Amino acid sequence: MTMGVVKQPLIDGGFFSAAELGIISSAMLLVYAAGKFVNGFICDYCNIRRFMAAGLGISAVLNLLMGLLGLVRPMVTLGGGIVIMLIFSILWGANGWMQSMGSPPGIISLSRWFSLKQRGSFYSIFSATPYLGKFISFIVIGFIVGQAGWQYGFLFAALAGVAGVAIILRFVKDTPESQGLPSIQQITGEQPVHTDKIPTRELQKYVFRNPGIWVIALSSAFVYVTQYAVSEWGVLYLQKSKLFSLENATQIIAFAESFGIAGTLLAGWISDKLFGGSRAVPVVISGLLCLLSLVLFLFTGGGYVANIAYVSLFSLSIGIVFCIVAGLMALDIVPRKATGAALGIVGISSYIAAGIQNVVSGFLIQGGSSGGEYDFSPAAWFWIAACLMSFLLPVLAWRRMKMKVIE
């Protein structure tokens, strides 16, 4: 989320335009998409502890390089805008690949360490952690960038990455068996299913050919367009359209991320307990709330408190949609041994869409700019259309997908 905070300082400094920043941001998301797909398949065979630590460690180094690039040698002396944009795109894209090594092993760990009956609740907790990271990033990095400059935002991200590596190496374990314990099926008394005896590669092929996974992947793509529109462009929108300061704009978007934590934590409980395991009903309700709050945020005025209310409701509801559509629905229709493959397919679709969103949004915003004034209306309608599709598509197809679950 560092790039989402530093957009305005980079524009004001004359380093990049909104369209160029859209291209740079999309480089990370598009590479992340490919990485999540590839790493999802690879992780079904890997030691997840080492895999996660390696990815986060290299990501920290790349953030360090981006910060030092601006400190050691001013970017304006490096050969012109195209060269700078290319350097930033390469570094930010490589960062995307390294960060894609985090989510698949995390989800596989849940599958290896928790029973089917616990999956919804613990997946909700796991899904809340990106929102927690974004919340901290917007608050802390927003303050650091405002006080010291955009370069120090990347340096802080590097330091946070080093701390994350230490936590992974200390607390993450590969499988129960690697710690001398029985398998999770034996621990919880789950009855074996015939897919336990099918080779992982064959189950991955089944997942790849399952049309239900591709419906979920497309639905998740629209979720990510909507979610990243606010995360990536919300700060700039508040500054340019509603004239908030950088500090206040980052605080408002940070509130969105904090309520996203609540939404993802509630998603599993709402789906498993309140609606008796139904996935479609909570998606419809939360999707409508998400659409309403996004319209209020984009097309009404209001001050600091009102905009906090808009983005908080948005993030609460999109958090529920995100957790159920992009996670639980996929997990519900695939065998445990092919979890990584399923999330890889969903992940590549989601982040390709998020990357395309950055490019499209950047050009739509740039196309509406004149004399320092920005017209966000074309981009806003693009975001609203994606929001609508994010919950309509999975709900309309869910019953048919559930009928084809492999037993």
VENHUHU-V978155 format. One record per residue. N is the residue number from 1. SS is DSSP state (helix for helix, strand for strand, loop for the rest). BURIAL is b if it has 24 or more other ideal C-beta (glycine too) atoms within 12 Angstrom, else e. D_LAST is the distance of its C-alpha to the last C-alpha in whole Angstrom. Layout:
n/ss/burial/d_last
N/SS/BURIAL/D_LAST
N/SS/BURIAL/D_LAST
This chain:
n/ss/burial/d_last
1/loop/b/40
2/helix/b/43
3/helix/b/44
4/helix/b/43
5/helix/b/46
6/helix/b/49
7/helix/b/49
8/helix/b/52
9/helix/b/54
10/helix/b/53
11/helix/b/54
12/helix/e/57
13/loop/e/58
14/loop/e/58
15/loop/b/55
16/loop/b/53
17/loop/b/52
18/helix/b/49
19/helix/b/48
20/helix/b/48
21/helix/b/47
22/helix/b/44
23/helix/b/44
24/helix/b/44
25/helix/b/41
26/helix/b/39
27/helix/b/39
28/helix/b/37
29/helix/b/35
30/helix/b/34
31/helix/b/34
32/helix/b/32
33/helix/b/29
34/helix/b/30
35/helix/b/30
36/helix/b/27
37/helix/b/25
38/helix/b/26
39/helix/b/26
40/helix/b/22
41/helix/b/21
42/helix/b/24
43/helix/b/23
44/loop/b/20
45/loop/e/22
46/loop/b/25
47/loop/b/27
48/helix/b/27
49/helix/b/30
50/helix/e/32
51/helix/b/31
52/helix/b/31
53/helix/b/35
54/helix/b/36
55/helix/b/35
56/helix/b/36
57/helix/b/39
58/helix/b/40
59/helix/b/39
60/helix/b/42
61/helix/b/44
62/helix/b/44
63/helix/b/45
64/helix/b/48
65/helix/b/49
66/helix/b/49
67/helix/b/51
68/helix/e/53
69/helix/b/54
70/helix/b/55
71/helix/e/57
72/helix/e/59
73/loop/e/60
74/loop/e/60
75/helix/b/57
76/helix/e/60
77/helix/e/62
78/loop/e/59
79/loop/e/59
80/loop/e/59
81/helix/b/56
82/helix/e/54
83/helix/e/54
84/helix/b/53
85/helix/b/50
86/helix/e/49
87/helix/b/49
88/helix/b/47
89/helix/b/44
90/helix/e/44
91/helix/b/44
92/helix/b/42
93/helix/b/39
94/helix/b/39
95/helix/b/39
96/helix/b/36
97/helix/b/34
98/helix/b/35
99/helix/b/33
100/helix/b/30
101/helix/b/30
102/helix/b/29
103/helix/b/26
104/helix/b/23
105/helix/b/24
106/helix/b/25
107/helix/b/21
108/helix/b/20
109/helix/b/22
110/helix/b/21
111/helix/b/17
112/helix/b/19
113/helix/b/21
114/loop/b/19
115/loop/e/17
116/helix/b/14
117/helix/e/17
118/helix/e/19
119/helix/b/18
120/helix/b/19
121/helix/b/23
122/helix/b/23
123/helix/b/22
124/helix/b/25
125/helix/b/27
126/helix/b/26
127/helix/b/26
128/helix/b/30
129/helix/b/31
130/helix/b/32
131/helix/b/34
132/helix/b/36
133/helix/b/37
134/helix/b/38
135/helix/b/40
136/helix/b/42
137/helix/b/42
138/helix/b/44
139/helix/b/46
140/helix/b/47
141/helix/b/47
142/helix/b/49
143/helix/e/52
144/helix/b/52
145/helix/b/52
146/helix/b/55
147/helix/e/57
148/helix/e/57
149/loop/b/55
150/helix/b/52
151/helix/b/52
152/helix/b/52
153/helix/b/49
154/helix/b/47
155/helix/b/49
156/helix/b/47
157/helix/b/44
158/helix/b/45
159/helix/e/46
160/helix/b/43
161/helix/b/40
162/helix/e/42
163/helix/e/42
164/helix/b/38
165/helix/b/38
166/helix/e/40
167/helix/e/37
168/helix/b/34
169/helix/e/36
170/helix/e/37
171/helix/e/34
172/loop/b/31
173/loop/e/29
174/loop/b/26
175/loop/b/24
176/loop/e/24
177/helix/e/25
178/helix/e/28
179/helix/e/30
180/loop/e/29
181/loop/e/27
182/loop/e/23
183/loop/e/20
184/helix/b/19
185/helix/b/16
186/helix/e/19
187/helix/e/21
188/helix/e/19
189/loop/e/18
190/loop/e/14
191/loop/e/12
192/loop/e/11
193/loop/e/7
194/helix/e/7
195/helix/e/7
196/helix/e/11
197/helix/e/12
198/loop/e/12
199/loop/e/15
200/helix/b/15
201/helix/e/17
202/helix/e/14
203/helix/b/12
204/helix/b/15
205/helix/e/16
206/helix/b/12
207/helix/b/13
208/helix/b/16
209/helix/e/16
210/loop/b/14
211/helix/e/16
212/helix/b/15
213/helix/b/16
214/helix/b/19
215/helix/b/20
216/helix/b/19
217/helix/b/21
218/helix/b/24
219/helix/b/24
220/helix/b/24
221/helix/b/27
222/helix/b/29
223/helix/b/29
224/helix/b/30
225/helix/b/33
226/helix/b/34
227/helix/b/34
228/helix/b/36
229/helix/b/38
230/helix/b/39
231/helix/b/39
232/helix/b/41
233/helix/b/43
234/helix/b/44
235/helix/b/46
236/helix/b/48
237/helix/b/48
238/helix/b/49
239/helix/b/52
240/helix/b/53
241/helix/b/52
242/loop/b/53
243/loop/e/56
244/loop/b/54
245/loop/e/55
246/helix/b/53
247/helix/b/52
248/helix/b/52
249/helix/b/49
250/helix/b/47
251/helix/b/47
252/helix/b/46
253/helix/b/43
254/helix/b/42
255/helix/b/42
256/helix/b/39
257/helix/b/37
258/helix/b/38
259/helix/b/37
260/helix/b/34
261/helix/b/33
262/helix/b/33
263/helix/b/31
264/helix/b/28
265/helix/b/29
266/helix/b/28
267/helix/b/25
268/helix/b/23
269/helix/b/25
270/helix/b/25
271/helix/b/22
272/helix/b/20
273/helix/e/23
274/helix/e/26
275/loop/b/23
276/loop/e/21
277/loop/e/18
278/loop/b/19
279/loop/b/19
280/helix/b/21
281/helix/e/24
282/helix/b/25
283/helix/b/25
284/helix/b/27
285/helix/b/30
286/helix/b/30
287/helix/b/30
288/helix/b/33
289/helix/b/35
290/helix/b/34
291/helix/b/36
292/helix/b/39
293/helix/b/40
294/helix/b/40
295/helix/e/42
296/helix/b/44
297/helix/b/44
298/helix/b/45
299/helix/e/48
300/loop/e/49
301/loop/e/52
302/loop/e/52
303/loop/e/53
304/helix/e/52
305/helix/e/50
306/helix/e/49
307/helix/b/47
308/helix/b/45
309/helix/e/44
310/helix/b/43
311/helix/b/41
312/helix/b/40
313/helix/b/38
314/helix/b/37
315/helix/b/35
316/helix/b/34
317/helix/b/32
318/helix/b/31
319/helix/b/30
320/helix/b/27
321/helix/b/26
322/helix/b/26
323/helix/b/24
324/helix/b/21
325/helix/b/21
326/helix/b/22
327/helix/b/19
328/helix/b/17
329/helix/b/16
330/helix/b/15
331/helix/b/13
332/helix/b/11
333/loop/b/9
334/loop/b/9
335/loop/b/8
336/helix/b/11
337/helix/b/13
338/helix/b/14
339/helix/b/15
340/helix/b/18
341/helix/b/18
342/helix/b/16
343/helix/b/19
344/helix/b/21
345/helix/b/21
346/helix/b/21
347/helix/b/24
348/helix/b/26
349/helix/b/26
350/helix/b/27
351/helix/b/30
352/helix/b/31
353/helix/b/31
354/helix/b/33
355/helix/b/36
356/helix/b/36
357/helix/b/37
358/helix/b/40
359/helix/b/41
360/helix/b/41
361/helix/b/42
362/helix/b/45
363/helix/b/47
364/helix/b/47
365/helix/b/48
366/helix/b/51
367/helix/e/52
368/loop/b/53
369/loop/b/55
370/strand/e/59
371/loop/e/61
372/loop/e/59
373/strand/e/57
374/loop/b/54
375/loop/e/52
376/loop/b/48
377/helix/e/48
378/helix/e/46
379/helix/b/44
380/helix/b/43
381/helix/e/42
382/helix/b/40
383/helix/b/38
384/helix/b/38
385/helix/e/36
386/helix/b/33
387/helix/b/33
388/helix/b/32
389/helix/b/30
390/helix/b/28
391/helix/b/27
392/helix/b/27
393/helix/b/25
394/helix/b/21
395/helix/b/22
396/helix/e/23
397/helix/b/19
398/helix/b/17
399/helix/e/16
400/helix/e/15
401/helix/b/13
402/helix/e/11
403/helix/e/10
404/loop/e/9
405/loop/e/6
406/loop/b/4
407/loop/e/0
